[in-house]
Amino acid sequence: MDTPFLTPIEKPKSLLWKLLYFFTRKRFGKVITPMKVMAVRLPVAFGSFSGKIGQLDKKLKLPAETVMLVRERVAQLNVCLFCIDIGRAYTIMASMNQAKFDALPDYTRSPLFSEKEKVLLDFVTRLTRDRQMEAELFHKLARHYDERSICEIVWIVASEFYYNMGNIGLNIHSDMICEIAQKKVIPDARGITTRA
């Protein structure tokens, strides 16, 4: 069953929520299901908290592609179809290497990933899947990343869990945001990407 456990609220009553729906539609091409199912049923401060995660991500020093590799890997392991979809849409709109994101489930054997990225994804996989960490893998990660970066990696995993569990708990699946993103990014005849 692909429908959320709670009926999405398509037409909120409050002016504030009507505005939030408008801006979300403008940003994503539609009002995203987590907003219509969960956020609209909670005080606005809860939705504001979710937005703060995105604001905090802008303060990360890790490259944006690294951040998205971690988020996508966590969402894949947790099988959060909404998060996989919206994350992938972001990578498309940001013109990230799509072949790398296609190969993410098989990163250990893919030549697209550096040794540094493989160690990162091993760490993320172990933490996400088993919810534990051994010193040996941590020290391998520390050979490639400084202390701040390691803390950022753990933050990204933890904050992605927050998104994933909300969507999984309410049976929220893909919103097909990826398809909307692909339509907005149009390759011209020379292979240069332009935005619609």
Phi and psi restraints in degrees (value plus and minus 20) as a CYANA .aco file:
   2 ASP   PHI    -115.5   -75.5
   2 ASP   PSI     -16.8    23.2
   3 THR   PHI    -110.8   -70.8
   3 THR   PSI     125.0   165.0
   4 PRO   PHI     -81.5   -41.5
   4 PRO   PSI     133.2   173.2
   5 PHE   PHI     -87.7   -47.7
   5 PHE   PSI     -47.0    -7.0
   6 LEU   PHI    -129.4   -89.4
   6 LEU   PSI     120.4   160.4
   7 THR   PHI     -87.7   -47.7
   7 THR   PSI     107.8   147.8
   8 PRO   PHI     -80.1   -40.1
   8 PRO   PSI     120.2   160.2
   9 ILE   PHI    -112.0   -72.0
   9 ILE   PSI      85.6   125.6
  10 GLU   PHI    -100.0   -60.0
  10 GLU   PSI     -52.3   -12.3
  11 LYS   PHI    -147.5  -107.5
  11 LYS   PSI      71.3   111.3
  12 PRO   PHI     -89.0   -49.0
  12 PRO   PSI     135.1   175.1
  13 LYS   PHI    -105.7   -65.7
  13 LYS   PSI     -55.5   -15.5
  14 SER   PHI     -97.9   -57.9
  14 SER   PSI     126.8   166.8
  15 LEU   PHI     -82.0   -42.0
  15 LEU   PSI     -60.5   -20.5
  16 LEU   PHI     -78.4   -38.4
  16 LEU   PSI     -66.1   -26.1
  17 TRP   PHI     -88.1   -48.1
  17 TRP   PSI     -54.5   -14.5
  18 LYS   PHI     -81.3   -41.3
  18 LYS   PSI     -61.1   -21.1
  19 LEU   PHI     -85.8   -45.8
  19 LEU   PSI     -63.9   -23.9
  20 LEU   PHI     -82.0   -42.0
  20 LEU   PSI     -60.6   -20.6
  21 TYR   PHI     -81.4   -41.4
  21 TYR   PSI     -63.4   -23.4
  22 PHE   PHI     -79.1   -39.1
  22 PHE   PSI     -69.7   -29.7
  23 PHE   PHI     -89.0   -49.0
  23 PHE   PSI     -52.6   -12.6
  24 THR   PHI     -87.8   -47.8
  24 THR   PSI     -62.1   -22.1
  25 ARG   PHI     -81.1   -41.1
  25 ARG   PSI     -61.4   -21.4
  26 LYS   PHI     -84.6   -44.6
  26 LYS   PSI     -60.5   -20.5
  27 ARG   PHI     -93.2   -53.2
  27 ARG   PSI     -65.3   -25.3
  28 PHE   PHI    -125.9   -85.9
  28 PHE   PSI     -29.6    10.4
  29 GLY   PHI      69.4   109.4
  29 GLY   PSI     -21.7    18.3
  30 LYS   PHI    -188.6  -148.6
  30 LYS   PSI     144.7   184.7
  31 VAL   PHI    -102.9   -62.9
  31 VAL   PSI     101.4   141.4
  32 ILE   PHI     -90.5   -50.5
  32 ILE   PSI     125.4   165.4
  33 THR   PHI     -78.4   -38.4
  33 THR   PSI     -62.0   -22.0
  34 PRO   PHI     -77.4   -37.4
  34 PRO   PSI     -51.5   -11.5
  35 MET   PHI     -90.0   -50.0
  35 MET   PSI     -63.0   -23.0
  36 LYS   PHI     -95.2   -55.2
  36 LYS   PSI     -41.7    -1.7
  37 VAL   PHI    -119.8   -79.8
  37 VAL   PSI     -69.2   -29.2
  38 MET   PHI    -124.8   -84.8
  38 MET   PSI     -76.2   -36.2
  39 ALA   PHI     -77.1   -37.1
  39 ALA   PSI     -62.4   -22.4
  40 VAL   PHI     -86.2   -46.2
  40 VAL   PSI     -40.5    -0.5
  41 ARG   PHI    -109.6   -69.6
  41 ARG   PSI     -26.6    13.4
  42 LEU   PHI    -132.3   -92.3
  42 LEU   PSI     142.6   182.6
  43 PRO   PHI     -77.2   -37.2
  43 PRO   PSI     128.7   168.7
  44 VAL   PHI     -74.5   -34.5
  44 VAL   PSI     -51.0   -11.0
  45 ALA   PHI     -77.4   -37.4
  45 ALA   PSI     -51.7   -11.7
  46 PHE   PHI     -86.6   -46.6
  46 PHE   PSI     -65.4   -25.4
  47 GLY   PHI     -85.1   -45.1
  47 GLY   PSI     -55.3   -15.3
  48 SER   PHI     -82.5   -42.5
  48 SER   PSI     -57.0   -17.0
  49 PHE   PHI     -81.0   -41.0
  49 PHE   PSI     -64.6   -24.6
  50 SER   PHI     -80.3   -40.3
  50 SER   PSI     -60.9   -20.9
  51 GLY   PHI     -84.8   -44.8
  51 GLY   PSI     -52.2   -12.2
  52 LYS   PHI     -85.4   -45.4
  52 LYS   PSI     -50.2   -10.2
  53 ILE   PHI     -80.6   -40.6
  53 ILE   PSI     -64.9   -24.9
  54 GLY   PHI     -82.9   -42.9
  54 GLY   PSI     -58.6   -18.6
  55 GLN   PHI     -85.8   -45.8
  55 GLN   PSI     -60.4   -20.4
  56 LEU   PHI     -86.8   -46.8
  56 LEU   PSI     -53.5   -13.5
  57 ASP   PHI     -78.7   -38.7
  57 ASP   PSI     -49.1    -9.1
  58 LYS   PHI     -89.4   -49.4
  58 LYS   PSI     -36.4     3.6
  59 LYS   PHI    -112.3   -72.3
  59 LYS   PSI     -24.7    15.3
  60 LEU   PHI     -89.6   -49.6
  60 LEU   PSI     124.8   164.8
  61 LYS   PHI    -111.5   -71.5
  61 LYS   PSI     -37.7     2.3
  62 LEU   PHI     -82.2   -42.2
  62 LEU   PSI     126.5   166.5
  63 PRO   PHI     -79.7   -39.7
  63 PRO   PSI     127.7   167.7
  64 ALA   PHI     -76.4   -36.4
  64 ALA   PSI     -58.5   -18.5
  65 GLU   PHI     -84.7   -44.7
  65 GLU   PSI     -59.1   -19.1
  66 THR   PHI     -83.1   -43.1
  66 THR   PSI     -64.3   -24.3
  67 VAL   PHI     -78.2   -38.2
  67 VAL   PSI     -65.3   -25.3
  68 MET   PHI     -91.8   -51.8
  68 MET   PSI     -52.7   -12.7
  69 LEU   PHI     -81.2   -41.2
  69 LEU   PSI     -63.1   -23.1
  70 VAL   PHI     -85.3   -45.3
  70 VAL   PSI     -69.8   -29.8
  71 ARG   PHI     -79.6   -39.6
  71 ARG   PSI     -65.8   -25.8
  72 GLU   PHI     -84.9   -44.9
  72 GLU   PSI     -59.1   -19.1
  73 ARG   PHI     -84.2   -44.2
  73 ARG   PSI     -64.1   -24.1
  74 VAL   PHI     -83.0   -43.0
  74 VAL   PSI     -66.2   -26.2
  75 ALA   PHI     -82.3   -42.3
  75 ALA   PSI     -58.4   -18.4
  76 GLN   PHI     -84.1   -44.1
  76 GLN   PSI     -66.2   -26.2
  77 LEU   PHI     -85.0   -45.0
  77 LEU   PSI     -56.7   -16.7
  78 ASN   PHI    -103.4   -63.4
  78 ASN   PSI     -26.5    13.5
  79 VAL   PHI      33.9    73.9
  79 VAL   PSI      32.8    72.8
  80 CYS   PHI    -116.8   -76.8
  80 CYS   PSI      77.1   117.1
  81 LEU   PHI     -84.4   -44.4
  81 LEU   PSI     -55.2   -15.2
  82 PHE   PHI     -83.7   -43.7
  82 PHE   PSI     -67.6   -27.6
  83 CYS   PHI     -86.8   -46.8
  83 CYS   PSI     -58.0   -18.0
  84 ILE   PHI     -79.5   -39.5
  84 ILE   PSI     -66.6   -26.6
  85 ASP   PHI     -84.1   -44.1
  85 ASP   PSI     -72.0   -32.0
  86 ILE   PHI     -89.9   -49.9
  86 ILE   PSI     -54.1   -14.1
  87 GLY   PHI     -84.2   -44.2
  87 GLY   PSI     -64.3   -24.3
  88 ARG   PHI     -85.3   -45.3
  88 ARG   PSI     -56.5   -16.5
  89 ALA   PHI     -80.7   -40.7
  89 ALA   PSI     -61.6   -21.6
  90 TYR   PHI     -81.5   -41.5
  90 TYR   PSI     -62.7   -22.7
  91 THR   PHI     -84.8   -44.8
  91 THR   PSI     -53.5   -13.5
  92 ILE   PHI     -88.2   -48.2
  92 ILE   PSI     -69.0   -29.0
  93 MET   PHI     -84.7   -44.7
  93 MET   PSI     -48.9    -8.9
  94 ALA   PHI    -109.9   -69.9
  94 ALA   PSI     -14.1    25.9
  95 SER   PHI      36.2    76.2
  95 SER   PSI      21.4    61.4
  96 MET   PHI    -101.0   -61.0
  96 MET   PSI     144.8   184.8
  97 ASN   PHI     -87.4   -47.4
  97 ASN   PSI      79.8   119.8
  98 GLN   PHI     -87.3   -47.3
  98 GLN   PSI     -49.7    -9.7
  99 ALA   PHI     -81.6   -41.6
  99 ALA   PSI     -56.9   -16.9
 100 LYS   PHI     -86.6   -46.6
 100 LYS   PSI     -62.4   -22.4
 101 PHE   PHI     -90.1   -50.1
 101 PHE   PSI     -51.8   -11.8
 102 ASP   PHI     -83.2   -43.2
 102 ASP   PSI     -55.9   -15.9
 103 ALA   PHI    -107.2   -67.2
 103 ALA   PSI     -23.5    16.5
 104 LEU   PHI     -73.7   -33.7
 104 LEU   PSI     -62.1   -22.1
 105 PRO   PHI     -81.9   -41.9
 105 PRO   PSI     -42.8    -2.8
 106 ASP   PHI    -138.9   -98.9
 106 ASP   PSI      16.5    56.5
 107 TYR   PHI     -78.0   -38.0
 107 TYR   PSI     -51.1   -11.1
 108 THR   PHI     -82.9   -42.9
 108 THR   PSI     -49.0    -9.0
 109 ARG   PHI    -125.9   -85.9
 109 ARG   PSI     -23.9    16.1
 110 SER   PHI    -104.0   -64.0
 110 SER   PSI     111.2   151.2
 111 PRO   PHI     -92.7   -52.7
 111 PRO   PSI     -26.8    13.2
 112 LEU   PHI     -92.9   -52.9
 112 LEU   PSI     -38.4     1.6
 113 PHE   PHI    -124.3   -84.3
 113 PHE   PSI     114.4   154.4
 114 SER   PHI     -93.0   -53.0
 114 SER   PSI     147.7   187.7
 115 GLU   PHI     -80.6   -40.6
 115 GLU   PSI     -59.9   -19.9
 116 LYS   PHI     -79.6   -39.6
 116 LYS   PSI     -65.0   -25.0
 117 GLU   PHI     -87.3   -47.3
 117 GLU   PSI     -56.5   -16.5
 118 LYS   PHI     -85.3   -45.3
 118 LYS   PSI     -61.4   -21.4
 119 VAL   PHI     -83.5   -43.5
 119 VAL   PSI     -63.8   -23.8
 120 LEU   PHI     -76.5   -36.5
 120 LEU   PSI     -69.2   -29.2
 121 LEU   PHI     -90.2   -50.2
 121 LEU   PSI     -50.3   -10.3
 122 ASP   PHI     -82.3   -42.3
 122 ASP   PSI     -65.0   -25.0
 123 PHE   PHI     -81.8   -41.8
 123 PHE   PSI     -68.9   -28.9
 124 VAL   PHI     -82.2   -42.2
 124 VAL   PSI     -62.1   -22.1
 125 THR   PHI     -83.3   -43.3
 125 THR   PSI     -66.4   -26.4
 126 ARG   PHI     -83.2   -43.2
 126 ARG   PSI     -65.9   -25.9
 127 LEU   PHI     -83.9   -43.9
 127 LEU   PSI     -62.7   -22.7
 128 THR   PHI     -92.2   -52.2
 128 THR   PSI     -70.1   -30.1
 129 ARG   PHI     -92.3   -52.3
 129 ARG   PSI     -63.8   -23.8
 130 ASP   PHI    -125.2   -85.2
 130 ASP   PSI     -31.0     9.0
 131 ARG   PHI      32.5    72.5
 131 ARG   PSI      22.1    62.1
 132 GLN   PHI    -176.4  -136.4
 132 GLN   PSI     148.5   188.5
 133 MET   PHI    -168.1  -128.1
 133 MET   PSI     119.5   159.5
 134 GLU   PHI    -124.1   -84.1
 134 GLU   PSI     133.2   173.2
 135 ALA   PHI     -78.0   -38.0
 135 ALA   PSI     -59.2   -19.2
 136 GLU   PHI     -79.4   -39.4
 136 GLU   PSI     -66.9   -26.9
 137 LEU   PHI     -89.0   -49.0
 137 LEU   PSI     -58.7   -18.7
 138 PHE   PHI     -79.1   -39.1
 138 PHE   PSI     -65.0   -25.0
 139 HIS   PHI     -87.7   -47.7
 139 HIS   PSI     -52.6   -12.6
 140 LYS   PHI     -82.2   -42.2
 140 LYS   PSI     -64.0   -24.0
 141 LEU   PHI     -82.5   -42.5
 141 LEU   PSI     -61.1   -21.1
 142 ALA   PHI     -86.4   -46.4
 142 ALA   PSI     -38.0     2.0
 143 ARG   PHI     -92.2   -52.2
 143 ARG   PSI     -41.8    -1.8
 144 HIS   PHI    -128.8   -88.8
 144 HIS   PSI     -43.4    -3.4
 145 TYR   PHI    -149.1  -109.1
 145 TYR   PSI     122.9   162.9
 146 ASP   PHI     -98.3   -58.3
 146 ASP   PSI     156.3   196.3
 147 GLU   PHI     -81.2   -41.2
 147 GLU   PSI     -62.7   -22.7
 148 ARG   PHI     -80.8   -40.8
 148 ARG   PSI     -65.8   -25.8
 149 SER   PHI     -82.2   -42.2
 149 SER   PSI     -59.3   -19.3
 150 ILE   PHI     -83.1   -43.1
 150 ILE   PSI     -63.3   -23.3
 151 CYS   PHI     -83.7   -43.7
 151 CYS   PSI     -57.5   -17.5
 152 GLU   PHI     -83.8   -43.8
 152 GLU   PSI     -61.8   -21.8
 153 ILE   PHI     -79.8   -39.8
 153 ILE   PSI     -66.4   -26.4
 154 VAL   PHI     -84.4   -44.4
 154 VAL   PSI     -59.9   -19.9
 155 TRP   PHI     -79.4   -39.4
 155 TRP   PSI     -64.7   -24.7
 156 ILE   PHI     -82.6   -42.6
 156 ILE   PSI     -63.8   -23.8
 157 VAL   PHI     -80.3   -40.3
 157 VAL   PSI     -68.8   -28.8
 158 ALA   PHI     -83.5   -43.5
 158 ALA   PSI     -64.0   -24.0
 159 SER   PHI     -91.1   -51.1
 159 SER   PSI     -51.1   -11.1
 160 GLU   PHI     -87.9   -47.9
 160 GLU   PSI     -55.8   -15.8
 161 PHE   PHI     -78.3   -38.3
 161 PHE   PSI     -61.5   -21.5
 162 TYR   PHI     -75.6   -35.6
 162 TYR   PSI     -70.9   -30.9
 163 TYR   PHI     -82.6   -42.6
 163 TYR   PSI     -67.4   -27.4
 164 ASN   PHI     -80.0   -40.0
 164 ASN   PSI     -66.6   -26.6
 165 MET   PHI     -87.5   -47.5
 165 MET   PSI     -55.7   -15.7
 166 GLY   PHI     -81.7   -41.7
 166 GLY   PSI     -64.4   -24.4
 167 ASN   PHI     -91.9   -51.9
 167 ASN   PSI     -62.2   -22.2
 168 ILE   PHI     -85.4   -45.4
 168 ILE   PSI     -63.4   -23.4
 169 GLY   PHI     -81.7   -41.7
 169 GLY   PSI     -47.5    -7.5
 170 LEU   PHI    -126.7   -86.7
 170 LEU   PSI     -11.6    28.4
 171 ASN   PHI      39.6    79.6
 171 ASN   PSI      24.4    64.4
 172 ILE   PHI    -112.9   -72.9
 172 ILE   PSI     102.7   142.7
 173 HIS   PHI    -127.0   -87.0
 173 HIS   PSI    -190.4  -150.4
 174 SER   PHI     -76.4   -36.4
 174 SER   PSI     120.2   160.2
 175 ASP   PHI    -119.6   -79.6
 175 ASP   PSI     -14.2    25.8
 176 MET   PHI      39.6    79.6
 176 MET   PSI      13.0    53.0
 177 ILE   PHI     -85.6   -45.6
 177 ILE   PSI     -51.1   -11.1
 178 CYS   PHI     -77.8   -37.8
 178 CYS   PSI     -62.8   -22.8
 179 GLU   PHI     -84.8   -44.8
 179 GLU   PSI     -58.9   -18.9
 180 ILE   PHI     -83.7   -43.7
 180 ILE   PSI     -63.2   -23.2
 181 ALA   PHI     -82.8   -42.8
 181 ALA   PSI     -61.1   -21.1
 182 GLN   PHI     -83.3   -43.3
 182 GLN   PSI     -53.9   -13.9
 183 LYS   PHI     -92.8   -52.8
 183 LYS   PSI     -47.4    -7.4
 184 LYS   PHI     -98.7   -58.7
 184 LYS   PSI     -46.5    -6.5
 185 VAL   PHI    -120.9   -80.9
 185 VAL   PSI      92.2   132.2
 186 ILE   PHI    -135.9   -95.9
 186 ILE   PSI      98.0   138.0
 187 PRO   PHI     -95.3   -55.3
 187 PRO   PSI     112.7   152.7
 188 ASP   PHI    -106.3   -66.3
 188 ASP   PSI    -196.0  -156.0
 189 ALA   PHI     -82.4   -42.4
 189 ALA   PSI     -45.1    -5.1
 190 ARG   PHI    -111.5   -71.5
 190 ARG   PSI     -19.3    20.7
 191 GLY   PHI      64.2   104.2
 191 GLY   PSI     -11.7    28.3
 192 ILE   PHI    -105.9   -65.9
 192 ILE   PSI     114.4   154.4
 193 THR   PHI    -102.7   -62.7
 193 THR   PSI     111.8   151.8
 194 THR   PHI    -145.0  -105.0
 194 THR   PSI     136.5   176.5
 195 ARG   PHI    -117.1   -77.1
 195 ARG   PSI     119.2   159.2
